[in-house]
Amino acid sequence: MWRTPTRSVLVLVSSWFCLWSLCTAADDVDGEVKIEVLFKPLDCTQTSKKGDLVNVHYDGYLAKDGSQFYCSRSDKAGHPQWVVLGVGQVIKGLDIGMIGMCPGEKRKITIPPMLAFGEKGKDPVPPSATVLFEVELFTVSRGPRSMEAFKEMDLDADKILTKAEIKEHLKMSYEKGGKPRDDPHYEKIIADIFYKSDTDNDGLISAKEFNIYGHDEL
């Protein structure tokens, strides 16, 4: 499902564990997240970091036999997933493995049990299973706790986001990543955003609705 990579790099990111309070012994290979870069755009000026809001597709496989246990393209009407890095929305290994990605990048991330579904597993993932995720990242923006992120999208500074403002922001993000899309693609993402964020169903996203973690003043 992945196109031929222009470069392939294997990166061991055990040095990240201390930053994420997940320190393991240096010789404990079972505690390492392994990242293989399958494709990376030549223009990679913006990369993901903890707290960023990323838009991704990811497929999960069991390392033991290669069987697939999750596909974001068939979940939730096939919309790419919106994930805030580092807040526990995904398993720890994915949080680690998606750091440093740029829009348009594709990675294969190998995650040991302790950073995946643990000793107990989670159906259909069996106990103590090493898993693989193939990830394609589309956009990177400041996370929902960021006042700057809201202001960046709020073009008329009225503290309310319209569908047109979010669409413009998405288009700019995709174009920066070198992958502009057609209107139906943006409309699909916008529909998903409003379904999840427009809690009062008024067709607008207020500062309060946008700031789902409630840490920064908007």
C-alpha atoms as one frame of an Amber mdcrd trajectory, in Angstrom:
protein
   0.000   0.000   0.000   3.026   2.249   0.326   4.759   3.648  -2.728   8.471
   3.020  -3.230  10.324   5.172  -0.700  12.834   7.748  -1.853  14.839   7.015
   1.241  14.641   4.525   4.053  16.139   5.202   7.457  15.956   3.107  10.586
  15.971   5.223  13.708  16.108   3.918  17.268  14.534   6.485  19.533  15.355
   5.157  22.978  16.763   8.601  23.810  13.196   9.943  23.711  12.030   7.671
  26.537  13.468   9.822  29.318  11.749  12.873  27.868   8.457  11.015  27.965
   9.104   9.415  31.396   9.466   6.038  29.735  13.167   5.382  30.444  14.453
   1.847  29.887  17.857   0.231  30.053  20.015   1.020  27.035  20.444  -2.650
  26.207  16.719  -3.413  26.549  15.775  -3.717  22.882  12.221  -4.664  23.834
  11.760  -1.112  25.123  12.649   0.642  21.876  10.311   2.165  19.354  11.761
   1.593  15.891  11.003   4.054  13.118  11.521   3.388   9.418  10.983   6.430
   7.206   9.243   5.171   4.062   8.838   8.529   2.380   9.852  12.054   3.320
   9.264  15.183   1.211  12.369  17.126   0.247  10.753  20.245   1.699  10.366
  19.448   5.391  10.473  22.755   7.243   7.677  21.970   9.721   7.830  18.895
  11.935   5.485  17.545  14.603   6.201  17.928  18.299   4.480  17.203  21.584
   1.226  19.156  21.867   0.763  19.567  18.100  -2.477  18.648  16.367  -1.768
  16.222  13.530  -4.011  14.748  10.864  -3.008  11.166  10.024  -4.034   7.840
   8.591  -2.570   4.793  10.305  -2.884   1.042   9.872  -2.026  -1.407  12.648
  -0.532  -4.888  12.191   0.689  -7.664  14.468   4.454  -8.045  14.093   4.212
 -11.805  14.627   2.192 -12.665  11.530   1.473  -9.384   9.751  -2.279  -9.595
  10.284  -4.067  -6.255  10.315  -6.066  -5.274  13.387  -6.872  -1.640  12.606
  -7.311   0.583   9.547  -8.219   4.254   9.959  -9.375   4.373   6.341 -12.268
   2.065   7.192 -13.023   3.541  10.625 -15.209   6.601  11.236 -16.249   6.927
   7.579 -12.618   6.766   6.496 -11.671  10.231   7.725  -8.036  10.835   8.667
  -7.631  10.901  12.430  -7.015  14.107  14.388  -4.531  13.449  17.177  -2.910
  15.755  19.720   0.560  14.344  20.316   1.647  13.534  23.845  -1.707  13.649
  25.638  -2.594   9.952  25.499  -5.064   9.952  22.613  -3.092   7.081  21.079
  -0.846   4.409  22.575   2.497   5.629  23.942   4.522   4.070  21.151   2.577
   5.985  18.504   2.912   9.207  20.482   6.688   8.666  20.392   6.846   7.403
  16.809   4.955  10.338  15.290   7.250  12.985  16.774   9.389  14.781  14.193
   7.205  13.996  11.157   6.553  16.537   8.434   3.417  16.843   6.258   3.454
  14.186   3.554   5.811  11.878   5.442   5.170   8.148   5.779   6.628   5.926
   8.488   6.579   2.334   9.650   6.654   2.283  13.451   7.432  -0.881  15.414
   6.181  -0.751  18.998   7.015  -3.189  21.821   4.235  -4.479  24.107   5.096
  -2.164  27.004   4.427   0.868  24.787   1.491  -0.698  22.944  -1.257  -2.804
  24.546   0.744  -4.324  27.379   0.705  -7.756  28.928  -3.088  -8.006  28.779
  -3.536  -6.883  25.172  -6.716  -5.374  23.819  -9.007  -7.291  21.506  -8.129
  -8.131  18.773  -4.495  -7.551  19.839  -3.289 -10.513  21.943  -1.333 -10.169
  25.212   2.315  -9.049  25.062   2.168  -8.354  21.326   4.645  -6.254  19.371
   2.733  -4.179  16.826   3.539  -2.285  13.632   1.867   0.886  12.436   2.130
   2.352   8.967   1.472   6.076   9.326   0.883   8.815   6.770   0.826  12.355
   8.149  -1.115  15.024   6.255  -0.995  18.187   8.342   0.704  19.577  11.447
  -0.654  22.548  13.392  -0.460  23.909  16.896  -2.545  21.899  19.301  -5.953
  22.859  20.680  -4.402  24.234  23.867  -2.654  26.932  21.864  -4.047  30.448
  21.713  -1.844  31.015  18.674  -3.460  28.114  16.807  -6.950  29.538  17.241
  -5.851  33.047  16.235  -4.098  31.629  13.205  -7.389  30.217  11.929  -9.647
  33.030  13.151  -9.099  35.296  10.153 -11.562  38.007  11.209 -10.550  37.870
  14.899 -14.134  37.426  16.137 -13.238  34.454  18.397 -15.419  32.140  16.321
 -14.303  29.707  13.633 -16.426  29.277  10.529 -16.226  26.401   8.081 -14.704
  28.775   5.541 -11.903  29.763   7.944 -11.090  26.161   8.805 -11.153  25.198
   5.137  -8.701  27.970   4.289  -6.391  26.809   7.074  -6.559  23.204   5.866
  -5.832  24.212   2.274  -2.785  26.189   3.362  -1.524  23.293   5.480  -1.917
  20.770   2.660  -0.288  23.102   0.147   2.678  23.618   2.473   3.007  19.842
   2.616   3.053  19.709  -1.182  -0.203  17.758  -1.374  -3.107  20.067  -2.265
  -6.451  18.280  -2.379  -9.809  18.886  -4.027 -12.784  20.468  -2.261 -14.573
  17.186  -1.395 -11.520  16.112   0.612 -11.570  19.295   2.679 -15.319  19.163
   3.123 -15.055  15.639   4.505 -12.476  16.697   7.100 -14.487  19.801   8.026
 -17.606  17.696   8.546 -15.646  15.492  10.934 -14.235  18.499  12.823 -17.666
  20.044  13.321 -19.200  16.712  14.283 -16.665  16.396  17.100 -16.262  20.041
  18.143 -19.476  21.958  17.452 -21.157  20.897  20.674 -24.059  23.361  20.431
 -24.649  22.566  16.735 -24.778  26.205  15.670 -22.480  25.699  12.676 -19.628
  27.594  14.347 -16.766  26.611  16.645 -16.283  28.973  19.542 -13.023  29.524
  21.405 -14.380  27.381  24.235 -15.349  24.523  21.896 -11.982  24.684  20.153
  -9.943  24.714  23.352 -10.993  21.199  24.379  -8.291  20.861  27.028  -9.083
  24.206  28.648  -5.516  25.148  29.567  -4.928  28.358  27.637  -6.992  31.519
  27.624  -8.293  32.395  24.173
